[in-house]
Amino acid sequence: MIKQSQEQYNKMMLGSNIRLSKVSILLTVLSCMLVIIYMWDTYGVGSRSGDTQTVSLVNLLIASIEAAKRGGVMVKRVKEGKDLGEKSKGKTKEGVNDPVTQGDMLSHEQMYFSLLKMFPEVKIVSEEKSSEVPDVGDIKPINLDNTDVIEKLGSTFQSDVNIDDVTVWIDPLDATKEYTEDLRQYVTTMVCVAHKGQPVIGVIHKPFEDVTVWAWKGHGRSPIPGFKTLSDRKDFNDLNIIVSRSHQGAVKELAASAFGENSKVTAAGGAGYKALSVAQRESDAYIHNTAIKKWDICAGNALLLTMGGDMTDLAGNKIDYSPPTGPDRIGVKLTGGLVATFQNHGIIVKKIKKAMNEKKKITVA
């Protein structure tokens, strides 16, 4: 009798254990689902509709601002040390040394992997490549609760877009040559978000001045430090042109031919710095007549478009920021020269084209 009771008790306990195991499994599954949903939301992905995955442009903007700042911290930290770890990538087409430093690489790691951790499905293109993948667990997740940005944008807009249509371009350290020469005013870190190949979000951060400028085309932007309120130009015979330090002679000849001998040509380092100069209205136009990489110009392009300006190649064609293809990253380079303006873009492009046609020796490389 005792033995039978023991057997019945064991069966009851076995059934209870099975039921408890089923409950435990169910709770575990539910917990995993909640974690996945939380991570999905935290990492910036909007939602799925059928087979379409979306991403929030608001979250991308906020994350891009933070990523640019994180890169800037590394740029400053390396500069304040004794050794930049400078190496050479080779020479540019103009014969100028193209350096890379520890500042470039550590900024790249912070910017690229911070964004990759938040948006693992988004295509991200950076100027640099890591020889070793860092422990992403060591990279702090980005807080997407940026009330300052949200207040400037308001809330009456559609933020989610198809994730396959988005490409993020990163320049971890623009003006590396000037960085090695201690010309800190030219140095920036930049992030740009392109949607269907067109620049819609731009972030330019000046780490040595702790200034961050951002813009989202059609929705809003940050204040532009040093912005000048000027009347529209009626005369185009004395423009202020900003150009790269490496080839100012060729552009000076082009500027004189297109806009007259009284035009002023200023040489400066960094495409980000020069785009900001146009956005601030310090310069009427930024002109570049040789090839340039798209991570150098995408953020500035988005900023100027947001402000009503423009950036195109020298022929006036819009620049496509679709992701590059293949191991050689085909499509990463703009080969048709560059002109960026705050206003009167069509007139300025027309004058440049006329000057180039009249002086065949002024060419685009």
C-alpha positions in Angstrom: 0.0 0.0 0.0 2.8 2.4 0.9 4.7 1.3 -2.3 1.6 2.1 -4.4 1.1 5.5 -2.8 4.8 6.2 -3.5 4.3 5.3 -7.1 1.3 7.5 -7.4 3.2 10.4 -5.8 6.1 9.9 -8.2 3.7 10.0 -11.2 2.1 13.2 -9.9 5.5 14.8 -9.4 6.6 13.7 -12.8 3.5 15.3 -14.4 4.0 18.4 -12.3 7.6 18.6 -13.5 6.6 18.2 -17.1 4.0 20.9 -16.7 6.6 23.1 -15.0 9.0 22.4 -17.8 6.5 23.4 -20.4 5.7 26.6 -18.5 9.5 27.3 -18.1 10.0 26.8 -21.8 7.1 29.1 -22.6 8.4 31.8 -20.3 11.9 31.4 -21.8 10.5 31.8 -25.4 8.4 34.8 -24.3 11.5 36.4 -22.6 13.6 35.9 -25.8 10.9 37.4 -27.9 10.7 40.5 -25.6 14.5 40.8 -25.8 14.4 40.6 -29.6 11.7 43.2 -29.8 13.6 45.5 -27.4 16.9 45.1 -29.3 15.0 45.7 -32.6 13.6 48.9 -31.3 16.8 50.0 -29.6 18.9 49.4 -32.7 16.9 51.9 -34.7 15.0 49.6 -37.1 11.5 50.9 -37.6 9.4 47.8 -38.4 8.7 45.1 -40.9 5.7 45.3 -43.3 5.6 42.0 -45.2 9.1 41.5 -46.4 10.0 45.2 -46.2 12.3 46.2 -43.4 12.4 49.9 -42.5 14.7 52.2 -40.6 14.0 55.4 -38.7 15.7 58.5 -40.2 15.2 60.4 -37.0 17.1 57.7 -35.1 19.8 57.7 -37.9 20.1 61.5 -37.5 20.5 61.3 -33.7 22.9 58.4 -33.9 25.0 60.1 -36.7 25.4 63.2 -34.5 26.6 61.1 -31.6 28.9 59.0 -33.8 30.6 62.1 -35.3 31.2 63.4 -31.7 32.6 60.1 -30.6 35.0 60.1 -33.6 36.0 63.7 -32.6 36.9 62.6 -29.1 39.4 60.1 -30.6 40.8 62.6 -33.0 41.5 65.0 -30.2 42.9 62.3 -27.9 45.4 61.1 -30.5 46.5 64.7 -31.3 47.1 65.4 -27.7 49.4 62.4 -27.5 53.0 62.4 -28.6 52.7 60.1 -31.6 50.1 60.4 -34.4 51.1 57.0 -35.8 51.3 58.6 -39.2 51.6 56.4 -42.3 51.1 57.1 -46.0 48.5 55.7 -48.3 50.5 56.9 -51.3 50.2 60.1 -53.3 47.2 61.9 -54.7 46.9 62.6 -58.4 48.3 66.0 -57.7 51.4 64.3 -56.2 50.5 65.3 -52.6 51.2 62.8 -49.8 47.9 61.1 -48.6 48.5 60.3 -44.9 46.6 58.2 -42.4 47.0 58.4 -38.7 45.9 56.7 -35.5 43.4 59.5 -35.2 41.8 58.3 -38.5 41.6 54.7 -37.4 40.4 55.1 -33.9 37.8 57.6 -35.0 36.7 55.1 -37.7 36.3 52.4 -35.1 34.1 54.5 -32.9 32.0 55.9 -35.7 31.6 52.9 -37.8 31.0 50.3 -35.1 28.8 52.6 -33.0 26.5 52.9 -36.0 26.8 49.3 -37.0 25.8 48.2 -33.5 22.7 50.4 -33.6 21.8 49.6 -37.3 23.2 46.2 -38.2 21.2 46.0 -41.5 22.1 49.4 -42.8 24.9 49.8 -45.5 27.7 51.8 -44.0 30.6 53.1 -46.1 33.7 54.5 -44.3 36.9 56.0 -45.7 38.9 53.7 -43.5 38.9 49.9 -42.9 39.8 48.2 -39.6 42.5 45.5 -39.9 40.9 43.9 -36.8 37.3 44.1 -35.8 37.1 45.5 -32.3 34.9 44.0 -29.6 31.6 45.6 -30.3 30.5 44.8 -26.8 33.0 47.5 -25.6 31.2 50.2 -27.7 28.6 51.9 -25.7 25.1 51.9 -27.3 23.9 55.3 -28.5 21.2 57.0 -26.6 18.5 57.9 -29.1 16.6 60.2 -26.7 18.0 63.5 -28.0 15.3 66.1 -27.0 17.3 69.0 -28.6 17.1 67.4 -32.0 13.5 66.3 -31.6 12.4 69.8 -30.6 14.0 71.4 -33.6 12.4 68.9 -35.9 8.9 68.8 -34.5 6.9 65.6 -35.0 4.8 66.1 -38.2 6.8 63.9 -40.6 7.2 60.4 -41.8 10.5 59.0 -40.5 10.6 55.4 -41.5 12.0 54.4 -44.9 13.0 51.1 -46.6 16.3 50.0 -45.2 17.5 48.9 -48.6 17.3 52.5 -49.9 19.6 53.8 -47.2 23.4 54.3 -47.4 25.5 55.9 -44.6 28.8 57.6 -45.6 31.4 58.2 -42.9 34.6 60.3 -43.0 36.3 59.6 -39.7 38.8 62.4 -40.1 38.6 64.9 -42.9 41.7 67.0 -43.6 44.2 64.4 -42.3 47.1 66.2 -44.0 46.2 69.4 -42.1 45.8 67.3 -39.0 49.4 66.2 -39.2 50.5 69.8 -39.8 48.6 71.0 -36.7 46.1 73.1 -38.8 43.3 72.0 -36.5 40.7 74.5 -37.8 40.3 72.5 -41.0 39.6 69.1 -39.2 36.1 67.6 -39.1 34.4 64.3 -38.6 31.4 63.7 -40.9 28.4 61.4 -41.3 25.9 61.5 -44.2 22.7 59.5 -44.8 21.7 59.0 -48.4 18.2 57.8 -49.4 17.9 56.3 -52.8 21.3 57.8 -53.7 20.4 61.4 -52.6 21.9 63.1 -49.5 19.2 63.8 -46.9 21.1 64.0 -43.6 24.4 65.6 -43.0 26.5 66.0 -39.8 29.8 67.9 -39.7 31.6 68.0 -36.4 34.6 70.2 -35.6 36.3 68.4 -32.7 38.8 71.1 -31.8 36.1 73.7 -31.6 33.4 71.4 -30.2 31.0 72.6 -32.9 28.5 70.3 -34.5 26.3 71.2 -37.5 23.5 68.9 -38.7 20.7 69.0 -41.2 17.9 66.9 -42.5 16.6 68.0 -45.9 13.0 69.1 -45.8 12.8 68.9 -42.0 15.2 71.1 -40.1 18.8 71.8 -39.1 21.0 73.1 -36.3 22.1 76.7 -36.1 25.1 77.5 -38.3 27.8 79.3 -36.3 29.1 82.4 -38.0 26.2 82.5 -40.5 26.0 85.8 -42.4 22.8 87.3 -43.6 23.5 88.7 -47.0 21.4 90.0 -49.9 21.3 88.0 -53.1 24.1 88.6 -55.5 23.4 90.6 -58.7 27.0 90.9 -59.8 29.1 87.7 -60.4 32.4 89.4 -61.3 34.0 89.3 -57.9 33.0 86.1 -56.2 34.7 84.6 -53.1 35.8 81.2 -54.1 37.2 78.6 -51.7 39.4 75.8 -53.1 41.7 73.0 -51.9 45.2 73.8 -50.8 46.6 71.1 -53.1 45.5 72.6 -56.4 44.6 76.2 -55.9 46.5 77.3 -59.0 44.2 75.5 -61.5 41.0 76.7 -59.9 42.3 80.2 -59.6 42.7 80.3 -63.4 39.3 78.9 -63.8 37.8 81.4 -61.4 39.4 84.3 -63.1 38.2 83.2 -66.5 34.6 82.5 -65.2 34.1 85.4 -62.7 36.7 88.0 -63.5 40.1 89.0 -62.2 38.6 90.5 -59.1 37.4 87.2 -57.8 39.1 86.2 -54.6 40.4 82.6 -54.3 41.0 81.2 -50.8 42.8 78.0 -50.2 41.7 75.8 -47.3 42.0 72.2 -46.1 39.2 69.7 -45.8 36.0 69.4 -47.9 33.9 69.6 -44.7 35.5 72.9 -43.8 34.9 74.3 -47.3 31.3 73.2 -47.4 30.7 74.9 -44.0 32.3 78.1 -45.4 29.7 78.2 -48.2 26.9 77.4 -45.7 28.1 80.2 -43.5 28.2 82.5 -46.6 31.9 83.2 -46.0 32.4 81.9 -49.6 30.2 82.2 -52.6 31.3 78.9 -54.0 33.5 75.9 -53.3 35.1 74.7 -56.6 37.1 71.5 -57.0 38.4 70.4 -60.4 39.9 67.0 -59.7 38.5 63.7 -58.4 37.2 63.6 -54.9 35.8 60.8 -52.7 32.1 60.9 -51.8 32.6 60.5 -48.0 34.4 63.9 -48.2 31.4 65.7 -49.7 28.1 63.9 -48.8 27.5 65.6 -45.5 28.2 69.1 -46.9 25.9 68.3 -49.8 23.0 67.4 -47.5 23.6 70.6 -45.4 23.6 72.9 -48.4 20.5 71.2 -49.9 18.7 71.7 -46.6 19.6 75.4 -46.7 18.4 75.9 -50.2 21.9 75.7 -51.8 23.3 73.0 -54.0 26.3 70.8 -54.8 26.9 69.2 -58.2 29.7 68.2 -60.5 31.1 71.0 -62.6 28.6 70.2 -65.4 25.7 70.7 -63.0 24.8 67.0 -62.6 23.5 65.8 -59.3 25.9 63.5 -57.3 24.8 59.9 -56.7 25.6 58.5 -53.3 24.4 55.0 -53.9 26.6 52.4 -52.2 29.9 51.5 -54.1 30.1 48.0 -55.6 32.7 45.3 -55.5 36.0 44.9 -53.6 37.4 47.9 -55.4 34.4 50.0 -54.2 33.5 51.2 -57.7 31.4 54.4 -57.4 33.1 55.8 -54.3 34.8 58.6 -56.3 33.3 61.7 -58.0 35.3 62.3 -61.2 33.5 65.3 -62.7 34.8 68.0 -60.4 32.7 69.8 -57.9 30.9 73.1 -57.3 29.0 73.9 -54.2 26.9 77.1 -53.7 24.5 78.7 -51.3 22.5 80.4 -54.1 22.6 81.1 -57.8 23.9 77.6 -58.5 22.7 77.4 -62.1 24.2 80.8 -63.0 27.6 79.9 -61.4 27.7 76.4 -63.1 26.8 78.0 -66.5 29.7 80.5 -66.1 32.1 77.7 -65.2 31.1 75.6 -68.2 31.5 78.5 -70.5 35.0 79.2 -69.1 36.0 75.6 -69.5 34.8 75.5 -73.1 36.7 78.7 -73.9 39.9 77.5 -72.3 40.4 73.9 -73.2 43.5 73.6 -71.0 41.3 74.0 -67.9 40.2 70.4 -67.5 38.5 68.1 -65.0 40.6 65.3 -63.8 
